[in-house]
């Protein structure tokens, strides 16, 4: 929910999105919780946000969702949204 970044399901974060700038270097990324063991989050305040939770695709959909399940559709959507072509020739 605004003003928080990421992808949310109600009051629970499903995907963290971040940017870091330092020493003339910019890095960015995301963390999509697919089948994450959510019990680890019981020991911290995720993203420093009191009263907010963390969820996963597996939890929300009620079935086991792995990274392999979402990787291809995610990359296809990324290419469409950013109007680009991903190059995997270095594999």
C-alpha atoms as one frame of an Amber mdcrd trajectory, in Angstrom:
protein
   0.000   0.000   0.000   1.292   3.485  -0.758   3.706   4.944   0.146   5.568
   1.621   0.500   7.543   0.167  -2.411   7.203  -3.394  -3.606   4.309  -5.641
  -4.494   1.712  -6.093  -1.764  -1.167  -8.439  -1.004  -3.156  -6.450   1.532
  -0.772  -5.629   4.392   1.778  -8.295   3.385   4.709  -7.758   1.045   5.014
 -10.292  -1.753   7.937  -8.729  -3.620  10.633  -6.320  -2.461  12.064  -3.846
  -4.942  15.189  -1.856  -4.212  17.821   0.495  -5.520  21.186   1.187  -3.898
  23.554   3.991  -4.847  27.038   4.326  -3.442  30.669   4.835  -4.457  29.551
   5.876  -7.956  27.826   2.510  -8.452  24.084   1.920  -8.767  22.585  -1.505
  -8.196  18.979  -2.588  -8.256  16.927  -5.702  -7.902  13.880  -7.468  -6.633
  13.037 -10.393  -4.426   9.831 -12.238  -5.305   8.775 -14.647  -2.569   7.797
 -17.843  -4.365   8.082 -20.658  -1.816   9.908 -18.814   0.935   9.835 -20.199
   4.502   7.899 -17.302   6.001   8.624 -18.329   9.615  12.020 -16.590   9.370
  10.194 -13.264   9.194   8.747 -13.881  12.680  12.164 -12.907  14.091  12.567
  -9.523  12.373  10.637  -6.434  11.368  10.599  -6.958   7.589  11.825  -3.885
   5.709  11.587  -1.986   8.999   7.809  -1.704   8.627   6.065  -2.294  11.962
   2.684  -3.982  11.641   3.226  -5.206   8.082   3.724  -8.815   7.067   5.362
 -10.876   4.371   3.708 -13.409   2.101   4.612 -15.686  -0.813   3.033 -16.884
  -4.032   2.773 -20.380  -2.537   0.951 -19.059   0.535  -1.413 -16.850  -1.473
  -2.240 -19.495  -4.084  -2.407 -22.414  -1.662  -0.002 -24.561  -3.679   3.753
 -24.930  -4.065   5.113 -22.326  -6.514   8.840 -22.468  -7.312  11.124 -19.979
  -9.037  11.094 -22.322 -12.044   7.302 -21.864 -12.251   7.523 -18.077 -12.495
  10.848 -17.398 -14.224   9.747 -17.664 -17.864   6.462 -15.728 -17.469   8.310
 -13.100 -15.404  11.009 -12.628 -18.049   8.399 -12.510 -20.834   6.501  -9.786
 -18.964   9.725  -7.896 -18.255  10.559  -7.804 -21.970   7.054  -6.629 -22.826
   6.855  -3.902 -20.175  10.352  -2.545 -20.838  10.159  -3.075 -24.622  13.464
  -4.925 -24.709  14.991  -8.254 -25.632  16.908 -10.215 -23.025  20.112 -11.858
 -24.237  21.052 -15.190 -22.651  24.004 -15.904 -24.945  26.401 -15.851 -21.970
  24.761 -18.984 -20.499
